[in-house]
């Protein structure tokens, strides 16, 4: 693709002018080389990404930021295919976590300086990273975390601090299918007590989005304003991130929001509406652009001070607390990028390759894959935004090549494995492989099941005749009827991440569950039915408890590492019901 399809902007201070690609000015050298731009476009096409937007920022000798932006590809389904610009808005997914951790730090500084508009509970003398979460939450929420043995109100509940929960070492695994449309932040905080933990407090790093929802709830409770207003007034507005928001409706009205596509090339809706982002903004709700994100990165390169206005956005102590890796997220180097082990602070990961130290956080939600990173020692910040699912490896390759190119390092030879999908997580458990028939007829497994903390699941089979089941089966029928349809179980499911769940028979009383989003009438210009689920993130093995010809319930595994930890604790003889991530009891 001709390089002139890229739109570039070079920014000195607060001024920005978009120009077509051209040789660097002798007075304002380009941060992008033609080789880098060619590489980005090659990756975009090879990875089948509709659109990519990239931003780079460095601080000059006068501490003023020099930005450069590049964008290529498709913003809108109905566009000409090359309408993406650096101002295009993307759902930032978990790149939002740094905004939450920073907001908490700003709020702590307010209390330290006596600028707070609310008061702390009588039992709390100071609001710091080591303040205990339970002490900050009202008793009526009944917040508690289970110990690995299932008991409540123990060491974890009493001692879990802000630093622990934002560092993902609370012991609670993800449980991402435990929240759904209509929930509030208080609902999610309250229900944590019934979700199964896997680890002792600080025993193991285990990613958990719900703790960042809890963090946003705390910001709202102690700032005297909603989390959305806090972001707008204390961060976005002060940095002139004028298009950045958490509200889908605002982003849509701007005309700058990118359309999004799944890994199979089907257009899908923006995943978080204004209702769900109220509780999800802290974990993944920010909507921003490359143009705005380089302003955010410039502050991090300057350790909390906006280099344009020279005003402090957050104190250096917040910078140190959030970017210092206190927990090991990955204890072995990662291939194929030659990266070191991965540490986690709060809202930021930390790793290195060669002499380059990288502070980063990635993000992935249906329709978007993103990375935001900076290298303090090398004075460079980079953001990579893609409007398609499961393009994490492609985004990382662009990120690393951009670091190498701007820093004058020899590029590592990287090969994109375009013939297979890239999993976003290794938590999906191995599928069952037995060929034994089920103990009972498939109809006996159908019925209503409930589990603490999760929405009910009413399973249907292929011959079910209720109105509800006819609707459920109709949704699955729209995708085509596979030969194994008669041996499966199907249900609607209330979740942020899925509309339905299917269970395919795997042998004996074992099934493989997949939480999936179904669009019976398609989406966008393509009106043919389709469904999709996130690779490595959308289900796992199910085992029904069948005794004396009766089904008592089923165990669900979504995080094999968590299940393995429980089995080590309870012993190899522990039942699937005891060690599963969730137990669904049959109630009808």
ChimeraX attribute file (.defattr): number of C-alpha atoms within 10 A of each C-alpha:
attribute: neighborCount
match mode: 1-to-1
recipient: residues
	/A:1	11
	/A:2	8
	/A:3	15
	/A:4	12
	/A:5	17
	/A:6	25
	/A:7	20
	/A:8	25
	/A:9	23
	/A:10	22
	/A:11	19
	/A:12	19
	/A:13	18
	/A:14	14
	/A:15	10
	/A:16	14
	/A:17	9
	/A:18	15
	/A:19	11
	/A:20	13
	/A:21	17
	/A:22	11
	/A:23	10
	/A:24	13
	/A:25	8
	/A:26	7
	/A:27	6
	/A:28	11
	/A:29	12
	/A:30	19
	/A:31	20
	/A:32	19
	/A:33	15
	/A:34	13
	/A:35	11
	/A:36	18
	/A:37	22
	/A:38	15
	/A:39	16
	/A:40	25
	/A:41	24
	/A:42	13
	/A:43	20
	/A:44	21
	/A:45	15
	/A:46	14
	/A:47	21
	/A:48	16
	/A:49	28
	/A:50	23
	/A:51	28
	/A:52	30
	/A:53	28
	/A:54	31
	/A:55	30
	/A:56	31
	/A:57	27
	/A:58	25
	/A:59	20
	/A:60	13
	/A:61	7
	/A:62	8
	/A:63	16
	/A:64	20
	/A:65	27
	/A:66	24
	/A:67	28
	/A:68	25
	/A:69	26
	/A:70	27
	/A:71	30
	/A:72	28
	/A:73	25
	/A:74	22
	/A:75	26
	/A:76	19
	/A:77	16
	/A:78	11
	/A:79	11
	/A:80	11
	/A:81	14
	/A:82	17
	/A:83	20
	/A:84	27
	/A:85	28
	/A:86	25
	/A:87	18
	/A:88	27
	/A:89	30
	/A:90	28
	/A:91	35
	/A:92	28
	/A:93	28
	/A:94	27
	/A:95	28
	/A:96	26
	/A:97	29
	/A:98	25
	/A:99	23
	/A:100	26
	/A:101	29
	/A:102	23
	/A:103	24
	/A:104	24
	/A:105	22
	/A:106	21
	/A:107	24
	/A:108	22
	/A:109	19
	/A:110	15
	/A:111	19
	/A:112	13
	/A:113	9
	/A:114	9
	/A:115	12
	/A:116	16
	/A:117	11
	/A:118	11
	/A:119	12
	/A:120	15
	/A:121	12
	/A:122	8
	/A:123	8
	/A:124	13
	/A:125	9
	/A:126	13
	/A:127	19
	/A:128	18
	/A:129	19
	/A:130	13
	/A:131	18
	/A:132	20
	/A:133	22
	/A:134	20
	/A:135	19
	/A:136	19
	/A:137	17
	/A:138	11
	/A:139	9
	/A:140	7
	/A:141	14
	/A:142	15
	/A:143	22
	/A:144	22
	/A:145	30
	/A:146	25
	/A:147	23
	/A:148	22
	/A:149	16
	/A:150	15
	/A:151	12
	/A:152	16
	/A:153	14
	/A:154	13
	/A:155	13
	/A:156	22
	/A:157	21
	/A:158	14
	/A:159	17
	/A:160	23
	/A:161	23
	/A:162	25
	/A:163	22
	/A:164	26
	/A:165	26
	/A:166	29
	/A:167	30
	/A:168	28
	/A:169	25
	/A:170	32
	/A:171	28
	/A:172	29
	/A:173	24
	/A:174	21
	/A:175	21
	/A:176	17
	/A:177	20
	/A:178	21
	/A:179	24
	/A:180	19
	/A:181	15
	/A:182	13
	/A:183	16
	/A:184	19
	/A:185	20
	/A:186	14
	/A:187	14
	/A:188	22
	/A:189	21
	/A:190	18
	/A:191	19
	/A:192	23
	/A:193	23
	/A:194	18
	/A:195	22
	/A:196	27
	/A:197	27
	/A:198	30
	/A:199	24
	/A:200	17
	/A:201	24
	/A:202	17
	/A:203	12
	/A:204	17
	/A:205	22
	/A:206	20
	/A:207	19
	/A:208	21
	/A:209	20
	/A:210	27
	/A:211	24
	/A:212	28
	/A:213	27
	/A:214	26
	/A:215	25
	/A:216	28
	/A:217	23
	/A:218	20
	/A:219	26
	/A:220	18
	/A:221	18
	/A:222	19
	/A:223	23
	/A:224	14
	/A:225	13
	/A:226	17
	/A:227	24
	/A:228	20
	/A:229	16
	/A:230	20
	/A:231	24
	/A:232	19
	/A:233	12
	/A:234	15
	/A:235	20
	/A:236	21
	/A:237	14
	/A:238	16
	/A:239	22
	/A:240	14
	/A:241	19
	/A:242	13
	/A:243	20
	/A:244	24
	/A:245	22
	/A:246	28
	/A:247	19
	/A:248	21
	/A:249	12
	/A:250	16
	/A:251	21
	/A:252	13
	/A:253	9
	/A:254	12
	/A:255	10
	/A:256	21
	/A:257	25
	/A:258	27
	/A:259	24
	/A:260	28
	/A:261	23
	/A:262	23
	/A:263	22
	/A:264	12
	/A:265	14
	/A:266	19
	/A:267	21
	/A:268	19
	/A:269	14
	/A:270	19
	/A:271	18
	/A:272	23
	/A:273	16
	/A:274	15
	/A:275	14
	/A:276	19
	/A:277	23
	/A:278	23
	/A:279	27
	/A:280	28
	/A:281	28
	/A:282	33
	/A:283	29
	/A:284	27
	/A:285	28
	/A:286	27
	/A:287	23
	/A:288	26
	/A:289	27
	/A:290	28
	/A:291	29
	/A:292	21
	/A:293	23
	/A:294	27
	/A:295	25
	/A:296	22
	/A:297	26
	/A:298	30
	/A:299	24
	/A:300	26
	/A:301	25
	/A:302	20
	/A:303	20
	/A:304	23
	/A:305	18
	/A:306	24
	/A:307	24
	/A:308	16
	/A:309	13
	/A:310	13
	/A:311	13
	/A:312	15
	/A:313	19
	/A:314	22
	/A:315	15
	/A:316	14
	/A:317	12
	/A:318	22
	/A:319	20
	/A:320	13
	/A:321	17
	/A:322	23
	/A:323	20
	/A:324	17
	/A:325	20
	/A:326	17
	/A:327	22
	/A:328	19
	/A:329	21
	/A:330	14
	/A:331	11
	/A:332	11
	/A:333	15
	/A:334	12
	/A:335	8
	/A:336	13
	/A:337	16
	/A:338	13
	/A:339	18
	/A:340	18
	/A:341	16
	/A:342	18
	/A:343	22
	/A:344	25
	/A:345	25
	/A:346	27
	/A:347	25
	/A:348	26
	/A:349	25
	/A:350	25
	/A:351	19
	/A:352	17
	/A:353	14
	/A:354	9
	/A:355	9
	/A:356	19
	/A:357	17
	/A:358	23
	/A:359	24
	/A:360	22
	/A:361	22
	/A:362	24
	/A:363	22
	/A:364	24
	/A:365	22
	/A:366	24
	/A:367	27
	/A:368	28
	/A:369	31
	/A:370	33
	/A:371	24
	/A:372	30
	/A:373	26
	/A:374	26
	/A:375	22
	/A:376	16
	/A:377	11
	/A:378	16
	/A:379	16
	/A:380	25
	/A:381	31
	/A:382	28
	/A:383	29
	/A:384	28
	/A:385	30
	/A:386	31
	/A:387	30
	/A:388	30
	/A:389	26
	/A:390	28
	/A:391	26
	/A:392	23
	/A:393	20
	/A:394	25
	/A:395	27
	/A:396	18
	/A:397	22
	/A:398	25
	/A:399	24
	/A:400	20
	/A:401	21
	/A:402	29
	/A:403	23
	/A:404	16
	/A:405	17
	/A:406	17
	/A:407	14
	/A:408	9
	/A:409	14
	/A:410	9
	/A:411	13
	/A:412	13
	/A:413	9
	/A:414	12
	/A:415	11
	/A:416	14
	/A:417	12
	/A:418	12
	/A:419	8
	/A:420	7
	/A:421	14
	/A:422	18
	/A:423	16
	/A:424	18
	/A:425	11
	/A:426	12
	/A:427	19
	/A:428	19
	/A:429	18
	/A:430	12
	/A:431	14
	/A:432	17
	/A:433	13
	/A:434	13
	/A:435	10
	/A:436	12
	/A:437	15
	/A:438	18
	/A:439	18
	/A:440	14
	/A:441	10
	/A:442	19
	/A:443	17
	/A:444	13
	/A:445	24
	/A:446	22
	/A:447	18
	/A:448	17
	/A:449	19
	/A:450	19
	/A:451	19
	/A:452	17
	/A:453	20
	/A:454	22
	/A:455	16
	/A:456	19
	/A:457	22
	/A:458	22
	/A:459	23
	/A:460	27
	/A:461	24
	/A:462	17
	/A:463	12
	/A:464	15
	/A:465	12
	/A:466	10
	/A:467	9
	/A:468	14
	/A:469	20
	/A:470	17
	/A:471	14
	/A:472	22
	/A:473	23
	/A:474	13
	/A:475	23
	/A:476	24
	/A:477	15
	/A:478	17
	/A:479	15
	/A:480	12
	/A:481	11
	/A:482	9
	/A:483	7
	/A:484	9
	/A:485	19
	/A:486	15
	/A:487	18
	/A:488	22
	/A:489	25
	/A:490	25
	/A:491	27
	/A:492	25
	/A:493	24
	/A:494	20
	/A:495	21
	/A:496	20
	/A:497	24
	/A:498	21
	/A:499	18
	/A:500	21
	/A:501	25
	/A:502	22
	/A:503	23
	/A:504	20
	/A:505	26
	/A:506	23
	/A:507	17
	/A:508	17
	/A:509	21
	/A:510	25
	/A:511	27
	/A:512	24
	/A:513	25
	/A:514	23
	/A:515	24
	/A:516	21
	/A:517	20
	/A:518	21
	/A:519	19
	/A:520	17
	/A:521	13
	/A:522	17
	/A:523	15
	/A:524	14
	/A:525	10
	/A:526	11
	/A:527	11
	/A:528	13
	/A:529	17
	/A:530	19
	/A:531	19
	/A:532	19
	/A:533	18
	/A:534	23
	/A:535	17
	/A:536	17
	/A:537	21
	/A:538	20
	/A:539	25
	/A:540	23
	/A:541	24
	/A:542	27
	/A:543	23
	/A:544	24
	/A:545	18
	/A:546	16
	/A:547	9
	/A:548	5
	/A:549	9
	/A:550	12
	/A:551	19
	/A:552	15
	/A:553	21
	/A:554	25
	/A:555	22
	/A:556	23
	/A:557	26
	/A:558	28
	/A:559	24
	/A:560	19
	/A:561	17
	/A:562	25
	/A:563	21
	/A:564	16
	/A:565	16
	/A:566	23
	/A:567	19
	/A:568	13
	/A:569	15
	/A:570	15
	/A:571	12
	/A:572	10
	/A:573	8
	/A:574	13
	/A:575	13
	/A:576	20
	/A:577	19
	/A:578	16
	/A:579	27
	/A:580	25
	/A:581	23
	/A:582	25
	/A:583	24
	/A:584	20
	/A:585	21
	/A:586	21
	/A:587	12
	/A:588	9
